[in-house]
Amino acid sequence: MELAGLFYPPYYAVIFSNIRTEGDAGYAAMAEEMEKLGSEQPGFLGLDSARSGVGITVSYWRTLEDLHAWKAVARHQVAQRLGKEVWYESYVTRVAKVEYEYAKPTAS
Amino acid sequence: MELAGLFYPPYYAVIFSNIRTEGDAGYAAMAEEMEKLGSEQPGFLGLDSARSGVGITVSYWRTLEDLHAWKAVARHQVAQRLGKEVWYESYVTRVAKVEYEYAKPTAS
């Protein structure tokens, strides 16, 4: 259990809020695969994820171009299509530019 | 179980990722109070929240001034101080400007 750290703005956050459909239907394996593949992309900074009823995953990216490149990766496009058609009852994706950040413990 | 809707950018997201300390120590009651009080503030748009190990709460605000005003509300300042001193082992707060958003089902 660990939080994504400080990444020194400006950078981008993709806030993905969602409600899952019933059953797994391949979801868990793909989620794991996408977390690994995503973390290997250029410009990937980190990720926070939690689910309790609603799921929220926030990924952090150095630039808008980096997150667009990840969105276009072929295997990720398969995952996005299955997400829309099978795994998610509903979702909202927001792309936001981080302007400032602070933390406890205070960053050195 | 419901997701915050679409709010038509630009607007602001406050991404609060955290790890709780052990025990309640008044946390649950204050969290409920802050969710109610926050939702009554000018410029408040909505909120998504989930916890599974890591907690993530994302609140949405019309302007930076609106979220700064909420941060300065006296009762919220008490909650922030107790959060830092008692309830959170660690946290990161990020303030980000939402540039675009999309959803399933597609907004009409």
Backbone of each chain as ProteinMPNN parsed JSONL, in Angstrom:
{"seq_chain_A": "MELAGLFYPPYYAVIFSNIRTEGDAGYAAMAEEMEKLGSEQPGFLGLDSARSGVGITVSYWRTLEDLHAWKAVARHQVAQRLGKEVWYESYVTRVAKVEYEYAKPTAS", "coords_chain_A": {"N_chain_A": [[0.853, -1.196, 0.0], [0.865, 1.934, -1.114], [1.352, 5.353, -1.87], [1.272, 7.226, -4.922], [3.95, 9.442, -5.639], [5.288, 12.806, -5.379], [5.39, 14.838, -8.262], [6.148, 17.207, -9.403], [4.804, 19.811, -10.752], [4.238, 21.542, -13.929], [2.179, 18.715, -14.767], [0.268, 15.918, -16.046], [-2.926, 14.552, -15.058], [-4.941, 11.706, -15.343], [-8.103, 11.107, -14.578], [-10.014, 8.498, -13.801], [-13.102, 7.466, -13.215], [-15.357, 4.963, -12.213], [-17.969, 2.46, -12.551], [-18.247, -0.936, -12.131], [-19.471, -3.679, -14.136], [-21.29, -6.704, -13.244], [-19.447, -9.661, -12.244], [-16.348, -11.163, -13.434], [-15.205, -11.706, -16.068], [-12.748, -11.638, -17.416], [-11.68, -9.277, -16.625], [-9.916, -8.743, -14.356], [-7.42, -9.859, -15.043], [-6.815, -8.379, -17.332], [-6.718, -5.807, -16.252], [-4.489, -5.966, -14.617], [-2.538, -6.486, -16.553], [-2.697, -4.08, -18.037], [-1.913, -2.231, -16.123], [0.747, -2.883, -15.778], [1.745, -2.618, -18.435], [1.085, 0.058, -18.982], [2.697, 1.366, -17.114], [5.139, 1.141, -18.238], [5.263, 2.923, -20.294], [6.507, 5.779, -22.156], [6.848, 8.775, -20.33], [5.113, 8.082, -18.318], [4.291, 8.56, -14.944], [3.177, 7.73, -12.47], [0.632, 6.083, -10.407], [-2.514, 5.985, -8.775], [-4.956, 3.975, -7.179], [-8.198, 2.869, -6.233], [-11.009, 1.046, -4.946], [-14.308, 0.946, -3.859], [-17.208, 0.056, -4.114], [-17.751, 2.426, -6.06], [-15.086, 2.808, -8.392], [-11.899, 4.345, -8.588], [-9.312, 5.393, -10.563], [-6.338, 7.05, -10.853], [-4.035, 8.162, -13.074], [-0.739, 9.415, -13.709], [1.003, 11.642, -15.81], [3.713, 12.908, -17.766], [3.36, 14.663, -20.0], [0.69, 15.857, -22.174], [0.912, 14.715, -24.667], [2.232, 12.341, -24.083], [0.234, 10.91, -22.67], [-1.699, 10.688, -24.61], [-0.355, 9.109, -26.466], [-0.195, 6.717, -25.033], [-2.932, 6.113, -24.868], [-3.349, 5.393, -27.476], [-1.972, 3.018, -27.862], [-1.992, -0.261, -29.17], [-2.809, -2.65, -27.726], [-3.888, -1.475, -25.484], [-6.016, -0.163, -26.629], [-7.667, -2.305, -27.269], [-8.304, -3.081, -24.654], [-9.673, -0.772, -23.808], [-11.915, -0.834, -25.481], [-13.168, -3.238, -24.69], [-13.625, -2.539, -22.055], [-15.563, -0.545, -22.339], [-17.59, -1.989, -23.581], [-18.024, -4.299, -22.075], [-16.951, -4.434, -19.326], [-17.486, -2.122, -17.789], [-20.191, -0.58, -16.283], [-20.69, 2.108, -16.148], [-18.714, 5.057, -16.718], [-16.534, 7.863, -16.117], [-14.127, 9.803, -17.634], [-11.568, 12.055, -16.981], [-9.344, 14.517, -18.058], [-6.715, 16.279, -16.766], [-4.709, 19.101, -15.915], [-2.136, 19.212, -13.662], [-1.619, 21.689, -11.325], [-0.597, 22.467, -8.846], [0.798, 20.822, -5.919], [0.843, 19.121, -2.751], [2.027, 17.505, 0.25], [1.901, 15.067, 2.945], [4.191, 12.939, 4.46], [5.949, 16.071, 4.393], [7.542, 16.872, 1.371], [11.039, 16.551, 0.813]], "CA_chain_A": [[0.0, 0.0, 0.0], [1.76, 3.067, -1.273], [0.802, 6.427, -2.69], [2.122, 7.871, -5.91], [4.676, 10.541, -5.005], [5.199, 14.156, -5.949], [5.991, 14.778, -9.6], [6.595, 18.541, -9.78], [3.963, 20.38, -11.818], [3.002, 20.963, -14.454], [2.084, 17.396, -15.386], [-1.146, 15.606, -16.294], [-3.622, 13.483, -14.349], [-6.129, 11.136, -15.963], [-8.978, 10.661, -13.489], [-10.965, 7.541, -14.376], [-14.075, 7.024, -12.206], [-16.132, 3.941, -12.924], [-18.744, 1.423, -11.867], [-18.084, -2.19, -12.856], [-20.564, -4.63, -14.307], [-21.145, -7.911, -12.411], [-18.612, -10.736, -12.778], [-15.002, -10.759, -13.829], [-15.175, -11.687, -17.537], [-11.418, -11.29, -17.926], [-11.298, -7.926, -16.188], [-8.781, -8.665, -13.42], [-6.184, -10.135, -15.783], [-6.513, -7.235, -18.208], [-6.35, -4.663, -15.405], [-3.103, -6.188, -14.219], [-1.722, -6.304, -17.761], [-2.668, -2.658, -18.401], [-1.133, -1.498, -15.127], [2.148, -3.14, -16.098], [2.076, -2.031, -19.74], [1.009, 1.508, -18.832], [3.829, 1.878, -16.334], [6.34, 1.088, -19.083], [5.172, 3.905, -21.382], [7.214, 7.051, -21.979], [6.1, 9.847, -19.675], [4.325, 7.601, -17.17], [4.88, 8.997, -13.676], [2.688, 6.959, -11.339], [-0.771, 5.666, -10.437], [-3.232, 5.667, -7.545], [-6.177, 3.26, -7.525], [-8.993, 2.366, -5.112], [-12.388, 0.707, -5.3], [-15.249, 0.539, -2.807], [-18.397, 0.441, -4.881], [-17.124, 3.192, -7.135], [-13.65, 2.683, -8.583], [-11.196, 5.543, -9.068], [-7.907, 5.216, -10.895], [-5.73, 8.285, -11.344], [-2.665, 7.972, -13.565], [-0.027, 10.687, -13.838], [1.786, 11.654, -17.047], [4.504, 14.125, -17.899], [2.757, 15.59, -20.969], [-0.533, 15.447, -22.859], [1.331, 13.834, -25.773], [2.515, 11.029, -23.488], [-0.993, 10.166, -22.347], [-2.348, 10.376, -25.89], [0.37, 7.975, -27.049], [-0.649, 5.537, -24.295], [-4.314, 5.83, -25.273], [-3.319, 4.844, -28.834], [-1.285, 1.716, -27.91], [-2.963, -1.228, -29.693], [-3.353, -3.513, -26.68], [-4.705, -0.612, -24.628], [-7.271, 0.097, -27.35], [-8.484, -3.495, -27.033], [-8.802, -2.979, -23.272], [-10.659, 0.312, -23.74], [-13.14, -1.286, -26.148], [-13.803, -4.223, -23.794], [-14.1, -1.781, -20.906], [-16.809, 0.139, -22.701], [-18.631, -2.933, -24.011], [-18.225, -5.436, -21.161], [-16.552, -4.377, -17.92], [-17.961, -0.952, -17.039], [-21.572, -0.113, -16.372], [-20.549, 3.532, -16.481], [-17.435, 5.663, -16.335], [-16.204, 9.224, -16.546], [-12.694, 10.061, -17.738], [-11.235, 13.481, -16.998], [-7.924, 14.804, -18.245], [-6.511, 17.522, -16.017], [-3.322, 19.544, -15.752], [-1.855, 19.468, -12.246], [-1.009, 23.006, -11.172], [0.266, 22.388, -7.658], [0.655, 19.602, -5.114], [1.537, 19.124, -1.47], [1.963, 16.159, 0.813], [2.425, 14.677, 4.25], [5.151, 13.892, 4.99], [6.377, 17.127, 3.487], [8.661, 16.457, 0.506], [12.298, 17.229, 1.132]], "C_chain_A": [[0.883, 1.238, 0.0], [1.083, 4.108, -2.162], [1.794, 6.833, -3.765], [2.721, 9.124, -5.272], [4.385, 11.901, -5.604], [5.954, 14.175, -7.272], [6.359, 16.15, -10.161], [5.851, 19.076, -10.995], [4.761, 21.344, -12.695], [3.194, 19.545, -14.969], [0.595, 17.076, -15.501], [-1.646, 14.458, -15.439], [-4.797, 13.023, -15.193], [-6.958, 10.511, -14.843], [-10.071, 9.787, -14.104], [-11.841, 7.004, -13.251], [-15.025, 6.058, -12.88], [-16.961, 3.085, -11.979], [-18.681, 0.172, -12.735], [-19.42, -2.885, -13.083], [-20.337, -5.807, -13.364], [-20.179, -8.887, -13.074], [-17.273, -10.234, -13.273], [-14.859, -10.63, -15.341], [-13.826, -11.229, -18.097], [-10.889, -9.953, -17.447], [-10.006, -7.893, -15.371], [-7.449, -8.881, -14.143], [-5.806, -8.953, -16.674], [-6.088, -6.016, -17.393], [-4.886, -4.771, -14.985], [-2.159, -5.951, -15.405], [-1.592, -4.822, -18.125], [-1.858, -1.835, -17.396], [0.364, -1.662, -15.407], [2.561, -2.429, -17.392], [2.083, -0.497, -19.663], [2.24, 2.08, -18.141], [5.138, 1.853, -17.116], [6.352, 2.16, -20.173], [6.013, 5.148, -21.099], [6.311, 8.093, -21.311], [5.222, 9.4, -18.536], [5.032, 7.986, -15.875], [4.45, 8.12, -12.501], [1.194, 6.758, -11.421], [-1.294, 5.534, -9.008], [-4.545, 5.008, -7.921], [-6.872, 2.751, -6.274], [-10.378, 2.012, -5.626], [-13.152, 0.327, -4.041], [-16.619, 0.945, -3.336], [-17.889, 1.131, -6.13], [-15.621, 2.879, -7.206], [-13.074, 3.997, -9.085], [-9.753, 5.148, -9.349], [-7.403, 6.542, -11.447], [-4.317, 7.95, -11.788], [-2.058, 9.335, -13.874], [0.963, 10.595, -14.979], [2.525, 12.977, -17.19], [3.835, 15.131, -18.84], [1.459, 15.002, -21.542], [-0.195, 14.477, -23.991], [1.617, 12.424, -25.243], [1.227, 10.253, -23.213], [-1.782, 9.84, -23.602], [-1.673, 9.178, -26.56], [-0.04, 6.675, -26.358], [-2.075, 5.147, -24.704], [-4.351, 5.129, -26.636], [-2.609, 3.493, -28.936], [-2.314, 0.608, -28.209], [-3.62, -2.076, -28.595], [-4.252, -2.728, -25.71], [-6.03, -0.286, -25.321], [-8.23, -1.093, -27.238], [-9.118, -3.419, -25.641], [-9.88, -1.897, -23.15], [-11.992, -0.103, -24.359], [-13.898, -2.273, -25.264], [-14.342, -3.542, -22.537], [-15.453, -1.155, -21.185], [-17.94, -0.859, -22.945], [-18.998, -3.954, -22.926], [-18.059, -5.081, -19.675], [-17.141, -3.228, -17.11], [-19.417, -0.64, -17.343], [-21.568, 1.363, -16.785], [-19.168, 4.014, -16.077], [-17.392, 7.114, -16.774], [-14.685, 9.318, -16.559], [-12.477, 11.566, -17.821], [-9.735, 13.632, -17.18], [-7.658, 16.201, -17.71], [-5.027, 17.823, -15.862], [-3.081, 19.901, -14.289], [-1.082, 20.778, -12.123], [-0.158, 23.098, -9.912], [-0.088, 21.155, -6.832], [1.358, 19.818, -3.779], [1.232, 17.819, -0.766], [2.328, 16.138, 2.288], [2.992, 13.269, 4.064], [5.562, 14.909, 3.926], [7.581, 16.646, 2.676], [9.921, 17.23, 0.878], [12.787, 18.007, -0.086]], "O_chain_A": [[1.557, 1.544, 0.984], [0.34, 3.772, -3.085], [3.006, 6.791, -3.553], [2.072, 9.786, -4.461], [3.359, 12.109, -6.252], [7.033, 13.595, -7.385], [6.837, 16.239, -11.292], [6.238, 18.814, -12.134], [5.792, 21.884, -12.291], [4.236, 19.213, -15.536], [-0.245, 17.88, -15.097], [-0.909, 13.521, -15.131], [-5.562, 13.843, -15.701], [-6.561, 9.513, -14.242], [-10.938, 10.272, -14.832], [-11.397, 6.195, -12.436], [-15.458, 6.304, -14.006], [-16.691, 3.0, -10.781], [-19.014, 0.207, -13.92], [-20.371, -2.703, -12.323], [-19.279, -5.892, -12.742], [-20.09, -8.948, -14.3], [-17.084, -9.04, -13.501], [-14.445, -9.586, -15.846], [-13.763, -10.53, -19.109], [-9.788, -9.541, -17.814], [-9.106, -7.105, -15.662], [-6.473, -8.175, -13.887], [-4.639, -8.572, -16.762], [-5.195, -5.275, -17.804], [-4.146, -3.787, -14.998], [-1.122, -5.301, -15.27], [-0.507, -4.36, -18.479], [-1.199, -0.864, -17.768], [1.14, -0.714, -15.289], [3.577, -1.736, -17.442], [2.972, 0.157, -20.207], [2.758, 3.13, -18.523], [6.125, 2.468, -16.71], [7.338, 2.295, -20.897], [6.208, 5.523, -19.943], [5.152, 8.261, -21.692], [4.636, 10.234, -17.845], [6.234, 7.763, -15.729], [5.263, 7.801, -11.633], [0.55, 7.198, -12.374], [-0.592, 5.029, -8.132], [-5.192, 5.428, -8.88], [-6.218, 2.258, -5.355], [-10.865, 2.587, -6.599], [-12.702, -0.507, -3.256], [-17.12, 2.031, -3.044], [-17.627, 0.482, -7.143], [-14.973, 2.707, -6.174], [-13.685, 4.68, -9.906], [-9.06, 4.629, -8.474], [-7.971, 7.089, -12.392], [-3.494, 7.509, -10.985], [-2.757, 10.277, -14.247], [1.679, 9.602, -15.114], [2.028, 14.028, -16.788], [3.75, 16.317, -18.52], [1.182, 13.811, -21.405], [-0.937, 13.527, -24.24], [1.279, 11.433, -25.891], [1.152, 9.058, -23.5], [-2.465, 8.817, -23.653], [-2.345, 8.333, -27.152], [-0.214, 5.649, -27.015], [-2.372, 3.963, -24.865], [-5.272, 4.364, -26.919], [-2.64, 2.873, -29.999], [-3.371, 0.548, -27.581], [-4.844, -2.199, -28.549], [-5.238, -3.252, -25.192], [-7.057, -0.148, -24.656], [-9.443, -0.916, -27.126], [-10.313, -3.661, -25.476], [-10.883, -2.093, -22.463], [-13.059, 0.227, -23.841], [-15.113, -2.167, -25.103], [-15.391, -3.924, -22.018], [-16.369, -1.229, -20.366], [-19.089, -0.621, -22.573], [-20.136, -4.417, -22.863], [-18.929, -5.393, -18.862], [-17.285, -3.334, -15.892], [-19.814, -0.461, -18.495], [-22.334, 1.793, -17.646], [-18.534, 3.438, -15.193], [-18.114, 7.534, -17.678], [-14.033, 8.946, -15.584], [-13.11, 12.26, -18.617], [-8.951, 12.947, -16.524], [-8.279, 17.176, -18.132], [-4.204, 16.921, -15.701], [-3.741, 20.785, -13.741], [-0.029, 20.954, -12.736], [0.891, 23.742, -9.918], [-1.133, 20.534, -7.025], [2.322, 20.576, -3.675], [0.296, 17.108, -1.133], [2.968, 17.052, 2.808], [2.271, 12.434, 3.519], [5.524, 14.633, 2.727], [8.524, 16.082, 3.23], [9.866, 18.412, 1.214], [13.835, 18.65, -0.027]]}, "seq_chain_B": "MELAGLFYPPYYAVIFSNIRTEGDAGYAAMAEEMEKLGSEQPGFLGLDSARSGVGITVSYWRTLEDLHAWKAVARHQVAQRLGKEVWYESYVTRVAKVEYEYAKPTAS", "coords_chain_B": {"N_chain_B": [[-24.54, 4.138, -4.947], [-22.924, 6.033, -7.122], [-21.637, 7.948, -9.796], [-19.887, 11.081, -9.955], [-21.003, 13.542, -12.238], [-20.745, 14.975, -15.585], [-19.117, 18.083, -15.978], [-18.398, 20.097, -17.674], [-15.708, 21.463, -18.853], [-13.585, 24.438, -18.72], [-12.837, 23.357, -15.362], [-12.072, 22.72, -11.882], [-10.236, 20.057, -10.288], [-9.689, 18.527, -7.196], [-7.472, 16.311, -6.147], [-7.211, 13.992, -3.776], [-5.206, 11.816, -2.309], [-4.647, 9.206, -0.024], [-3.429, 7.557, 2.969], [-4.784, 6.026, 5.712], [-4.392, 6.321, 9.287], [-4.399, 3.809, 11.942], [-7.532, 2.865, 13.467], [-10.521, 4.768, 14.407], [-10.99, 7.316, 15.745], [-12.681, 9.561, 15.611], [-12.786, 10.096, 12.964], [-14.689, 9.127, 10.97], [-17.103, 10.443, 11.544], [-16.34, 13.12, 11.166], [-15.598, 13.041, 8.477], [-18.031, 12.585, 7.243], [-19.361, 14.914, 8.019], [-17.768, 16.848, 6.714], [-18.158, 16.146, 4.055], [-20.824, 16.834, 3.72], [-20.805, 19.594, 4.413], [-18.922, 20.599, 2.597], [-20.245, 20.128, 0.177], [-22.107, 22.098, 0.204], [-20.86, 24.431, -0.396], [-20.125, 27.437, -2.296], [-19.625, 26.986, -5.751], [-19.007, 24.307, -5.601], [-19.059, 21.257, -7.332], [-19.153, 18.435, -7.456], [-18.31, 15.063, -6.308], [-16.126, 12.261, -6.075], [-15.368, 9.23, -4.434], [-13.371, 6.662, -3.007], [-12.131, 3.776, -1.27], [-9.668, 1.377, -0.759], [-7.502, 0.043, 0.928], [-5.461, 2.181, -0.039], [-6.894, 5.438, -0.04], [-8.898, 7.483, -2.143], [-10.088, 10.617, -2.84], [-11.81, 12.67, -4.933], [-12.662, 15.907, -5.513], [-14.74, 18.272, -7.185], [-14.649, 21.498, -8.587], [-15.852, 24.738, -9.522], [-14.152, 27.013, -9.879], [-10.743, 28.049, -9.119], [-10.734, 29.899, -7.076], [-13.064, 29.239, -5.723], [-12.365, 26.733, -4.613], [-10.278, 27.447, -2.986], [-11.596, 29.098, -1.181], [-13.179, 27.229, 0.13], [-11.163, 25.69, 1.326], [-10.401, 27.473, 3.27], [-12.504, 27.665, 5.068], [-13.556, 27.735, 8.426], [-14.318, 25.423, 9.996], [-13.513, 23.433, 8.292], [-10.806, 23.85, 8.31], [-10.158, 23.0, 10.864], [-10.67, 20.262, 10.485], [-8.725, 19.682, 8.549], [-6.375, 20.084, 9.998], [-6.595, 18.112, 12.019], [-6.62, 15.925, 10.338], [-4.028, 15.932, 9.316], [-2.569, 15.651, 11.697], [-3.643, 13.44, 13.064], [-5.391, 11.544, 11.617], [-4.358, 10.746, 9.113], [-1.816, 8.78, 7.87], [-0.231, 9.297, 5.686], [-0.466, 11.549, 2.91], [-1.268, 12.888, -0.334], [-2.036, 15.834, -1.952], [-3.413, 17.098, -4.858], [-3.946, 19.76, -7.07], [-5.76, 20.359, -9.891], [-6.494, 21.406, -13.237], [-9.259, 20.693, -15.071], [-9.272, 19.722, -18.38], [-10.504, 18.308, -20.457], [-13.237, 15.948, -20.811], [-14.928, 12.787, -20.85], [-17.504, 10.263, -21.208], [-19.219, 7.157, -20.359], [-22.545, 6.247, -19.902], [-22.638, 8.037, -23.014], [-22.828, 11.511, -22.761], [-25.81, 13.407, -23.281]], "CA_chain_B": [[-23.31, 4.111, -5.749], [-23.153, 6.913, -8.262], [-20.462, 8.737, -10.168], [-20.059, 12.491, -10.284], [-21.313, 13.658, -13.666], [-19.91, 15.836, -16.425], [-19.28, 19.456, -15.485], [-18.089, 21.038, -18.745], [-14.449, 22.167, -18.604], [-12.651, 24.173, -17.627], [-13.174, 23.425, -13.948], [-10.938, 22.212, -11.102], [-10.322, 18.819, -9.517], [-8.749, 18.356, -6.08], [-7.228, 14.871, -6.022], [-6.664, 13.767, -2.437], [-4.853, 10.405, -2.121], [-4.231, 9.14, 1.374], [-3.411, 6.322, 3.743], [-5.281, 6.305, 7.063], [-3.816, 5.682, 10.47], [-5.289, 2.794, 12.528], [-8.57, 3.336, 14.377], [-11.402, 5.803, 13.861], [-10.59, 8.568, 16.402], [-13.523, 10.676, 15.18], [-12.637, 10.32, 11.523], [-15.886, 8.866, 10.161], [-18.084, 11.513, 11.763], [-15.846, 14.335, 10.523], [-15.647, 12.844, 7.024], [-19.431, 12.791, 6.846], [-19.649, 16.347, 8.187], [-17.065, 17.614, 5.668], [-18.791, 15.886, 2.76], [-22.048, 17.637, 3.678], [-20.465, 21.021, 4.418], [-18.262, 20.887, 1.322], [-21.209, 20.12, -0.928], [-22.921, 23.318, 0.296], [-20.031, 25.608, -0.691], [-20.224, 27.997, -3.651], [-18.701, 26.44, -6.748], [-18.877, 22.85, -5.502], [-19.735, 20.585, -8.439], [-19.402, 17.023, -7.188], [-17.29, 14.343, -5.548], [-15.992, 10.808, -6.175], [-14.549, 8.769, -3.329], [-13.227, 5.208, -2.874], [-11.006, 3.368, -0.431], [-9.336, -0.05, -0.628], [-6.12, 0.27, 1.278], [-5.345, 3.598, -0.364], [-8.128, 6.186, -0.256], [-8.836, 8.571, -3.125], [-11.272, 11.46, -2.936], [-11.647, 13.739, -5.921], [-13.778, 16.855, -5.503], [-14.747, 19.099, -8.402], [-14.966, 22.888, -8.257], [-15.955, 25.583, -10.715], [-12.963, 27.856, -10.027], [-9.693, 27.969, -8.114], [-11.171, 30.732, -5.956], [-14.056, 28.46, -4.964], [-11.749, 25.683, -3.784], [-9.504, 28.133, -1.947], [-12.55, 29.551, -0.164], [-13.532, 26.027, 0.917], [-10.007, 25.339, 2.155], [-10.292, 28.458, 4.355], [-13.654, 27.6, 5.99], [-13.005, 27.447, 9.76], [-14.53, 24.026, 10.407], [-12.688, 22.617, 7.401], [-9.417, 23.994, 8.771], [-10.04, 22.07, 11.993], [-10.595, 18.912, 9.909], [-7.427, 19.531, 7.884], [-5.339, 19.969, 11.025], [-6.729, 16.778, 12.61], [-6.214, 14.968, 9.316], [-2.56, 15.906, 9.269], [-1.978, 15.243, 12.981], [-4.219, 12.227, 13.653], [-6.12, 10.556, 10.807], [-3.648, 10.279, 7.919], [-0.415, 8.391, 7.91], [0.372, 10.082, 4.604], [-1.403, 11.976, 1.854], [-0.839, 13.82, -1.38], [-3.127, 16.62, -2.524], [-3.071, 17.708, -6.155], [-4.975, 20.64, -7.627], [-5.605, 20.214, -11.34], [-7.526, 22.031, -14.066], [-9.792, 19.706, -16.019], [-9.253, 20.276, -19.731], [-11.605, 17.665, -21.176], [-13.885, 14.833, -20.109], [-15.879, 12.0, -21.647], [-18.191, 9.337, -20.32], [-20.214, 6.185, -20.762], [-23.083, 6.495, -21.221], [-22.297, 9.322, -23.61], [-23.729, 12.599, -22.338], [-26.675, 13.898, -24.368]], "C_chain_B": [[-23.55, 4.893, -7.033], [-21.889, 7.702, -8.545], [-20.836, 10.205, -10.294], [-20.193, 12.614, -11.8], [-20.303, 14.47, -14.447], [-20.174, 17.286, -16.054], [-18.823, 20.517, -16.484], [-16.877, 21.913, -18.418], [-14.453, 23.555, -19.246], [-13.306, 24.244, -16.249], [-12.005, 22.777, -13.196], [-11.26, 20.906, -10.381], [-9.281, 18.869, -8.408], [-8.639, 16.848, -5.836], [-6.509, 14.638, -4.698], [-6.461, 12.262, -2.255], [-4.271, 10.259, -0.726], [-4.164, 7.714, 1.892], [-3.773, 6.689, 5.177], [-4.37, 5.705, 8.122], [-4.797, 4.611, 10.959], [-6.344, 3.463, 13.407], [-9.37, 4.496, 13.811], [-11.031, 7.187, 14.407], [-11.37, 9.78, 15.907], [-13.512, 10.929, 13.684], [-13.947, 10.215, 10.757], [-16.912, 9.979, 10.296], [-17.647, 12.801, 11.071], [-15.898, 14.202, 9.003], [-17.064, 13.101, 6.509], [-19.802, 14.275, 6.92], [-19.022, 17.175, 7.064], [-17.679, 17.381, 4.29], [-20.065, 16.723, 2.615], [-21.722, 19.127, 3.555], [-19.819, 21.431, 3.087], [-19.255, 21.02, 0.178], [-22.113, 21.355, -0.919], [-22.154, 24.568, -0.113], [-20.279, 26.133, -2.109], [-19.198, 27.359, -4.579], [-18.466, 24.947, -6.639], [-19.683, 22.202, -6.614], [-20.08, 19.138, -8.109], [-18.187, 16.372, -6.568], [-17.303, 12.864, -5.932], [-15.056, 10.358, -5.065], [-14.539, 7.249, -3.276], [-12.048, 4.926, -1.956], [-10.867, 1.857, -0.471], [-7.841, -0.079, -0.364], [-5.878, 1.758, 1.134], [-6.74, 4.209, -0.498], [-7.905, 7.268, -1.292], [-10.161, 9.311, -3.068], [-10.958, 12.55, -3.938], [-12.877, 14.629, -5.836], [-13.61, 17.818, -6.677], [-15.321, 20.471, -8.077], [-14.959, 23.744, -9.506], [-14.676, 26.393, -10.937], [-11.96, 27.578, -8.901], [-10.085, 28.773, -6.873], [-12.181, 29.97, -5.086], [-13.37, 27.419, -4.073], [-10.847, 26.293, -2.711], [-10.419, 28.615, -0.818], [-12.957, 28.385, 0.733], [-12.383, 25.623, 1.831], [-9.905, 26.242, 3.385], [-11.462, 28.438, 5.334], [-13.179, 27.056, 7.347], [-13.138, 25.972, 10.15], [-13.703, 23.059, 9.548], [-11.215, 22.712, 7.806], [-9.15, 23.106, 9.99], [-9.856, 20.645, 11.46], [-9.237, 18.675, 9.253], [-6.304, 19.331, 8.901], [-5.383, 18.585, 11.68], [-6.33, 15.696, 11.611], [-4.706, 14.816, 9.288], [-1.966, 15.309, 10.538], [-2.421, 13.861, 13.45], [-4.629, 11.169, 12.626], [-5.332, 9.987, 9.629], [-2.181, 9.991, 8.208], [0.358, 9.202, 6.864], [-0.72, 10.494, 3.628], [-0.673, 12.827, 0.834], [-2.089, 14.524, -1.881], [-2.629, 17.257, -3.82], [-4.238, 18.563, -6.619], [-4.739, 20.736, -9.12], [-6.788, 20.832, -12.071], [-7.99, 21.022, -15.11], [-9.913, 20.354, -17.389], [-10.292, 19.618, -20.634], [-12.077, 16.44, -20.415], [-14.758, 14.084, -21.1], [-16.388, 10.867, -20.778], [-18.947, 8.263, -21.077], [-21.251, 6.144, -19.658], [-22.704, 7.894, -21.713], [-23.327, 10.366, -23.199], [-24.554, 13.074, -23.536], [-26.421, 15.387, -24.587]], "O_chain_B": [[-24.289, 4.455, -7.915], [-21.16, 8.076, -7.626], [-21.953, 10.54, -10.688], [-19.561, 11.868, -12.548], [-19.156, 14.634, -14.03], [-21.322, 17.676, -15.838], [-18.855, 21.709, -16.177], [-17.005, 22.964, -17.789], [-15.21, 23.821, -20.179], [-14.192, 25.06, -15.997], [-11.044, 22.331, -13.824], [-12.382, 20.678, -9.931], [-8.125, 19.214, -8.651], [-9.585, 16.203, -5.383], [-5.357, 15.032, -4.521], [-7.426, 11.521, -2.068], [-3.485, 11.1, -0.291], [-4.761, 6.795, 1.33], [-3.144, 7.556, 5.782], [-3.675, 4.717, 7.885], [-5.911, 4.517, 10.444], [-6.084, 4.5, 14.018], [-8.949, 5.135, 12.847], [-10.787, 8.117, 13.639], [-10.826, 10.878, 15.79], [-14.151, 11.862, 13.196], [-14.285, 11.107, 9.979], [-17.515, 10.411, 9.313], [-18.463, 13.495, 10.466], [-16.215, 15.172, 8.314], [-17.263, 13.748, 5.481], [-20.454, 14.819, 6.029], [-19.653, 18.086, 6.528], [-17.722, 18.288, 3.458], [-20.354, 17.252, 1.542], [-22.28, 19.831, 2.713], [-20.138, 22.481, 2.53], [-19.132, 21.899, -0.675], [-22.802, 21.633, -1.9], [-22.732, 25.653, -0.173], [-20.605, 25.363, -3.012], [-18.03, 27.214, -4.215], [-17.795, 24.367, -7.492], [-20.846, 22.544, -6.826], [-21.167, 18.664, -8.44], [-17.168, 17.02, -6.329], [-18.373, 12.277, -6.097], [-14.062, 11.026, -4.781], [-15.573, 6.612, -3.476], [-11.103, 5.709, -1.867], [-11.838, 1.136, -0.242], [-7.026, -0.204, -1.278], [-6.072, 2.515, 2.085], [-7.657, 3.567, -1.01], [-6.849, 7.899, -1.321], [-11.226, 8.714, -3.227], [-9.964, 13.264, -3.809], [-13.998, 14.174, -6.059], [-12.497, 18.13, -7.098], [-16.336, 20.594, -7.391], [-14.175, 23.521, -10.428], [-14.171, 26.454, -12.057], [-12.285, 26.964, -7.885], [-9.796, 28.364, -5.748], [-12.144, 30.057, -3.858], [-13.748, 27.244, -2.915], [-10.676, 25.709, -1.641], [-10.056, 28.547, 0.357], [-13.066, 28.538, 1.949], [-12.607, 25.253, 2.984], [-9.385, 25.828, 4.421], [-11.414, 29.137, 6.346], [-12.486, 26.04, 7.405], [-12.167, 25.352, 10.584], [-13.258, 22.013, 10.018], [-10.467, 21.746, 7.656], [-8.069, 22.537, 10.135], [-8.987, 19.911, 11.93], [-8.662, 17.594, 9.384], [-5.402, 18.519, 8.697], [-4.343, 17.955, 11.875], [-5.769, 14.669, 11.994], [-4.18, 13.704, 9.242], [-0.991, 14.558, 10.483], [-1.676, 13.177, 14.151], [-4.246, 10.007, 12.761], [-5.602, 8.87, 9.188], [-1.433, 10.83, 8.709], [1.444, 9.716, 7.128], [-1.768, 9.855, 3.542], [0.382, 13.401, 1.102], [-3.087, 13.877, -2.197], [-1.563, 17.871, -3.861], [-5.39, 18.132, -6.565], [-3.666, 21.139, -9.569], [-7.924, 20.793, -11.598], [-7.2, 20.558, -15.932], [-10.561, 21.388, -17.55], [-10.894, 20.282, -21.478], [-11.411, 15.959, -19.498], [-15.263, 14.66, -22.063], [-15.795, 10.542, -19.749], [-19.275, 8.414, -22.254], [-20.848, 6.008, -18.503], [-22.48, 8.808, -20.919], [-24.534, 10.137, -23.277], [-24.057, 13.135, -24.661], [-27.044, 15.998, -25.455]]}, "name": "protein", "num_of_chains": 2, "seq": "MELAGLFYPPYYAVIFSNIRTEGDAGYAAMAEEMEKLGSEQPGFLGLDSARSGVGITVSYWRTLEDLHAWKAVARHQVAQRLGKEVWYESYVTRVAKVEYEYAKPTASMELAGLFYPPYYAVIFSNIRTEGDAGYAAMAEEMEKLGSEQPGFLGLDSARSGVGITVSYWRTLEDLHAWKAVARHQVAQRLGKEVWYESYVTRVAKVEYEYAKPTAS"}
